[in-house]
Amino acid sequence: MDGLNCLSISEARDRLRAGEITSMELTQACLAAADEAEALNAVVHPTPDLALEQARAADARLAKGQAPAMCGIPVGIKDLFCTEGVPSQAASGILAGFKPAYESTVTSRLFEAGAVMTGKLNMDEFAMGSSTETSVYGSTVNPWKSGDTELTPGGSSGGSAAAVAADLCLGATGTDTGGSIRQPAAFTGITGMKPTYGRVSRWGIIAFASSLDQAGPMTKSVRDAAIMLEAMSGHDPKDSTSADMPVPDFEGLLTGEIGGKTVGIPQEYRMDGMPAAIDELWASGRSMLEDAGATLVDISLPHTKVALPAYYVVAPAEASSNLARYDGVRYGHRATLAQGDDITAMYERSRAEGFGDEVKRRVMIGTYVLSAGFYDAYYNHARKVRALIKKDFEDVFADGIDAILTPATPSAAFPLGQEFDDPVQMYLNDVFTVTVNLAGLPGISVPAGLDPDGLPLGLQLIGKPWEEGELLDFALAIEDRAGFVAKPEKWW
């Protein structure tokens, strides 16, 4: 049964239901692939015993003929999701040894649907980063290489992206605060979807920036994204930001037919110095959508130019508040105290030892912009800019635009270490994605081509709020025409 780990979710679902394979066989193939891929450092907490137990239960459900689409499907879970009895430390030293006594809503729903968890996946610490280099576990390595150069898989969901791209699991959960699903998906040649804010519960997901964070699927195809998104979605009374809206049958609605639809091309995304490969891919995407029957229209999103600075005020501000709870008292890392140290010293030393440099940087920025003397000048101003960015999108959609096409990233995957010591350059990786989070919209990255070095590039589609089904149709139209089937050559 070699190669079962290379199946897509939809392919595996069909073969499981037909009785051609079992979840045990599928799960064992993924566990074996993960064991062979230690060089990628994508799986940080393997859960083979739990996986085999869940696979046995899934096979029993499948035998009864009433199993949901995700039943028996091996998935990886980003380390940001709390999983009962399994280490869940957001790739941070401050949460070393933390094993939750509860399950996040997303993982609960996946398990109720019969999904199998093969392990917890690497990420940037507290989801702060664009390269998975801030992780306490060490960097994840992209399965794709440029010659002998090791590349980043992107971040913060870099472990999830690498695991799916390397066929260590059939799908994975990710979270997206400013592009952390879409950017790593583009860097690794997979599909990554950020749903509308409120579509998927945030309960049990370790918070970075509460008004921006949103969980979503990372998969091998658009159809797989539709299947996994449906299993993850739904109202959750435990999450006050969860929308009380019905969950559509995303796969059932999937046709890829977009004839008569209108796609906007934002002029502000034409940046000076953009690599020719990105510009050519964007032009190719426009041709694909026109070939599918869509009408393309130039649009303006005038406040895009101030989105990145607004994001890097709002996100650190919320992070500084959310991370104040990690003080060494209740759980996680507690520093060893010297004689005479008081509780304040314990707080300070525990946080200094437990947090990495990037987390400290963002907490300090956030504390600064929320301070009495700078709240209005920075945080309040950023909130107003955010409202203007949201209105830009509302205006375009009100004018008849059904979706917006942009590049997903300003470049292909870059070498590990290249931007690590330059925070501003690292932050620029989110230039095409942060607007979607600030406006709470759905967005998806679809692999659509290769750069001159043979590395994957992705196109981003942005949809109207709560119209993930329509957005998936646009994504499928690109996927069908791009015909992207390239895979990284196995070196690990």
MOTASUL-V260495 format. One record per helix or strand of 2 or more residues. SS is the DSSP state (A for helix, B for strand). FROM is the first residue (numbers start at 1). TO is the last residue. If there is no record, write none. Layout:
# MOTASUL-V260495
((SS:FROM:TO) (SS:FROM:TO))
This chain:
# MOTASUL-V260495
((A:4:6) (A:9:17) (A:23:35) (A:38:40) (B:43:46) (A:48:63) (B:74:78) (B:86:87) (A:93:95) (A:105:112) (B:116:121) (A:125:127) (B:145:146) (B:149:151) (A:158:165) (B:171:176) (A:182:188) (B:191:194) (B:214:219) (A:222:232) (B:262:266) (A:267:269) (A:276:291) (B:295:299) (A:302:325) (A:343:354) (A:357:370) (A:375:398) (B:403:407) (A:423:430) (A:434:439) (B:443:450) (B:456:463) (A:468:482))
